[in-house]
Amino acid sequence: MPFDKNKDEVFRILGIVGSFGFTTAGAIAGGYFLGSYIDKKLSTPPWFMLCFIILGIVGSFIEFFKVIKKLSGNNEKNNDNR
């Protein structure tokens, strides 16, 4: 059935887009822990922690936009085939 194929595609896209929260949380947590560790070693709180948190946020958004661009490219290809 064509509906089942389209339904599977929708769930796949929702799963990929929904993973953005986990990616962002992981990047922020990683930036926090790495920055805190460096700050403790160099006695520079909170500068490295803030820098790494911001880098984590920026990196996760860049990855999110790459995924969105890839998904929109797939949708254009699928629409051309119809």
C-alpha positions as CSV (number, residue, x, y, z in Angstrom):
1,M,0.0,0.0,0.0
2,P,1.3,3.5,-0.8
3,F,0.0,4.8,2.5
4,D,2.2,2.4,4.5
5,K,5.3,3.5,2.6
6,N,4.5,7.2,3.2
7,K,3.7,6.5,6.9
8,D,7.1,4.8,7.4
9,E,8.9,7.8,5.8
10,V,7.0,10.2,8.1
11,F,8.1,8.2,11.2
12,R,11.7,8.0,10.0
13,I,11.8,11.8,9.5
14,L,10.2,12.4,12.9
15,G,12.7,10.1,14.6
16,I,15.6,11.9,13.0
17,V,14.3,15.4,13.8
18,G,13.3,14.2,17.3
19,S,16.9,13.2,18.0
20,F,17.8,16.9,17.9
21,G,17.0,17.1,21.6
22,F,19.3,14.3,22.6
23,T,22.1,15.7,20.4
24,T,21.8,19.2,21.9
25,A,21.6,17.8,25.5
26,G,24.7,15.7,24.9
27,A,26.7,18.5,23.3
28,I,25.8,20.9,26.2
29,A,26.5,18.3,28.9
30,G,29.8,17.5,27.2
31,G,30.7,21.1,27.0
32,Y,29.8,21.7,30.6
33,F,31.9,18.7,31.9
34,L,34.9,19.3,29.6
35,G,34.9,23.1,30.4
36,S,34.5,22.5,34.1
37,Y,37.4,20.1,34.1
38,I,39.7,22.5,32.2
39,D,38.6,25.4,34.5
40,K,39.5,23.4,37.6
41,K,42.9,22.5,36.2
42,L,43.7,26.1,35.1
43,S,41.8,27.9,37.9
44,T,39.8,29.9,35.3
45,P,36.1,29.3,36.2
46,P,33.7,29.8,34.4
47,W,35.3,30.8,31.1
48,F,36.1,27.5,29.5
49,M,32.8,26.0,30.7
50,L,30.9,28.8,29.0
51,C,32.9,28.6,25.8
52,F,32.5,24.9,25.5
53,I,28.8,25.1,26.3
54,I,28.4,27.7,23.5
55,L,30.4,25.5,21.1
56,G,28.2,22.6,21.9
57,I,25.1,24.5,21.2
58,V,26.5,25.9,17.9
59,G,27.7,22.5,16.9
60,S,24.4,20.8,17.6
61,F,22.5,23.4,15.6
62,I,24.9,23.0,12.7
63,E,24.3,19.3,12.8
64,F,20.6,19.9,12.9
65,F,20.6,22.1,9.8
66,K,22.7,19.5,8.0
67,V,20.1,16.8,8.8
68,I,17.2,19.2,7.7
69,K,19.0,20.0,4.5
70,K,19.5,16.2,3.8
71,L,15.9,15.5,4.5
72,S,14.7,18.3,2.3
73,G,16.9,17.0,-0.5
74,N,15.4,13.6,-0.1
75,N,11.9,15.0,-0.3
76,E,12.7,16.9,-3.5
77,K,14.1,13.7,-5.0
78,N,11.0,11.8,-4.0
79,N,8.7,14.4,-5.4
80,D,10.7,14.4,-8.7
81,N,10.2,10.7,-9.1
82,R,6.4,10.9,-8.9
